[in-house]
Amino acid sequence: MKKIQISPSILSADFSQLGNEIKRLEEGGADMIHVDVMDGHFVPNLTIGPPVIKNLRNSTKLPFDVHLMISPVHKYIEDYSKAGADIITIHPEATDNLIDSINLIKKLNKKVGVSLNPNTKLDIIDKVLDKIDLVLIMSVFPGFGGQKFMPEVIEKIKSLKKLKEERKLNLDIEVDGGINFENNKIVIQAGANILVSGTTIFKENNGNIKKNIDFLKLV
């Protein structure tokens, strides 16, 4: 089994202190930084764009795990690559041609992720699993932080893990949405090896980031 990694979401950080917040996450043992990009169109919220990511890039050497919740996504991929994304994750519904978008991300020498909303079936990525590095399974409908984990996605995680093993794929399974100390174990046991968490990391245990990250890795 792959090492459990934690990708804290800066959606729950103090946006007036983002550079310092990212440094705190690095000091607290984060494995990467999860950056949620929302356009107010594909999802009902607005967050940050390439200029902010570019400015934050100097705050840490940790990989930027950039989740693009924007549509149409294809024409913006290169902008986020240049801004400093290390992993670029897109939604199948946000591109006219998933293969073309995957190939573009690979051409830019970035890791490729594909994200599945709670109501998006695994079948939609069946033919691209051998071409990508990561599947991000959403355990809430994207758009806002602090939502409650949807336990029905556990079966999807288990099914993906089974496909991964059957096809001998070197694939990361990432889960995002309402991850906390009550559901982290079941998510890891189902097959996830990267957990995204915002509220729990920044708010629990009086904001003790290191303690919260360590707790999330416990199985």
N, C-alpha and C positions, 0 to 999 in steps of 0.2 A: 504493500500500500504506500502511496505517495505521502510525503511529509505534510502535515496539516499546516496551512498557511493562512494568515489573517490579512485581509485587505480592508483597512478601515475606510469608511466613506466620509469624505470631507463635507458631505451634505449636512452633517450634524455639528460641524465645527463652527467656531466664531469667525464669520466671514470678514470681520474687520481685522482679524489677526491670522489670516490663512497661512502665511509663510511660517509664522511661529508655531501654529497648530501642527503643521506638517513636521516640523522639527521635533515637536513633542511626541508625535506618533513614531518617528524613527527611533528616538531615544527609548520609547516604550516597547520596542521590539516588533513593530509592524514589518511585514514581509514586502508589502507594496502599498501604494496609495490608490484608493478607488475614487475616480473622478466621474461624477454623474453629470452628463451633458443633456439638458432638456430644452426643447425649442418652443414649448407652448402650443405646439401643433400635433406632433406625434403623441406627446403626453401633456397633461394639463398643468404645466409649470414651466418656468424659465430659470435657468441657472447660469453657467459660465461658458465662454467661448475660447477660441484659440489664444487670444492675447493674454488672458488671465493665466492659462495653463503655461504659456511660454514664460511669463514672469515668475511663476511658482517653480519652474524647473530648476532654478538655482538653489532652491531651499533644501533639496535632498538628492541623494544618489539612488534612492529607492525607485524601483520601476513604477511608472504611472500606468495604472490599470483603468483605461478610459472607456466608459460605457456610453455609446452614442445613442441617445433616444431622440433622434431627429429624422425627419423625412422631408424630401428625399435625401438619403444619407450619402450616396455615392460621390457626389460632387464636393463634399466637405472632407472626405477621408484624408486627402493629402494635406489639407490645412492642419488637421489635428496631428498628423504624423510630424510635420515640420515644427509644430508647437512643442513637441516633446513626449508624445504618447509612446509607450513601449508595447502595450497591448491595446488593440483597438477592437472593441466588441460592438457588433451591429445586430439589428433585428431583421429577420427575413422579410417581414412585412414592409420594411422601410426602404427597400431597394427593388428596382425593376428586374435586376438580374443578380441573384445571390452569388453565383460563381464568379461573375466579373468583379464584384466588390471584394470577394475573398482574394482573388488573384491580385487586385490592386494593393491590398494591404500587404500581401506577401512580397510583391514587387518593391514596396517601400521598406522591406526588411523589418517589419513589425510582426509581433505575434497576432494571430487572428482568433477572435472570439465571436461566437454567435449566441445571442440571447433569446430565450424562450419565455414569453409571458405565461401566467398560470393557465390560460386557456389555449395556448399554442401547443400542438401535439408534436411529439418527437419525430414523427414521420417526415415533417417538413425539412429536416436536416439529415435524414438518413443517408442520402447520396453524397453529402459533403463531409461526413465525420472524419474521413481519412485525409481531408485537406485542411483541417483547422487544428488549433492548439488547445482550444478551450470552449466549453459550453457553459454559459451563465444561465442557470435556472432561476427565474424570478419566483419568489415565494410570497410576493404581493404584486398588485398591479402597479407598475411604475408611475411615478409622478410626484410622490411626496415621501419624506422620511417619517419614521415613527409609526409605521403601520403594523398591524398584527399579522404574524406568520400564518400562512395558509397550509395546514397539515396535509391537505390533499396532494401537494406536490411531491410528497415523499415517494409515492409509487413511481413518479416520473424519474426521480433520481435513481431509484433502484433499477429501473428499466434501462436507463442510460449506462449505469455501471455494468449491467449484464452485457449490453452491446459492446462496450469498451473491452471487456474481458474476452468475449467471443471472437472479436476481430483483432485482438492484441494491439489496441490503439494506445499511443502515448498521449493521452488526452487529460487535461485538467477539468474537473467538475467543480464549478463555482456556484454558490447559492447566495442570493441576496434578497433580504426582505424580512424584517422582524426577527433577525437572529439574536438570541439571547442565551443566558445560562440554563434555561429550561429546555430549549430545543436543539442546542448545538450538538449534543451527543447523538440524537436520533438522525440528524442530518449527516454527520460524519459516518455513522454506522451504515447509513443508506448508500454512501459512496462518494460524498463530497470531500474534496481535499483543500478547497479554498473557501473561506467564509467571509462574506462581506457584512460588516456591522458598523452602524454609526452611533445611534442613540446609546446602546449598551456600552460601547467603548468610551464615549465622552461623558456619560452621565452616571453610570453605576459606581459604587464604592467611592463616592465623593470625587469622581473624575480621575481616579487612579488608573491611568491608561495602561501601564505595564501589568498591573494586577488583572485588569479586565481582559487584555489580550491573552495573558497566560491562562486564565480561566476558560476562555473560549476554545483553547486548544485541547483542553482536557476531555478525554473520552471516558 
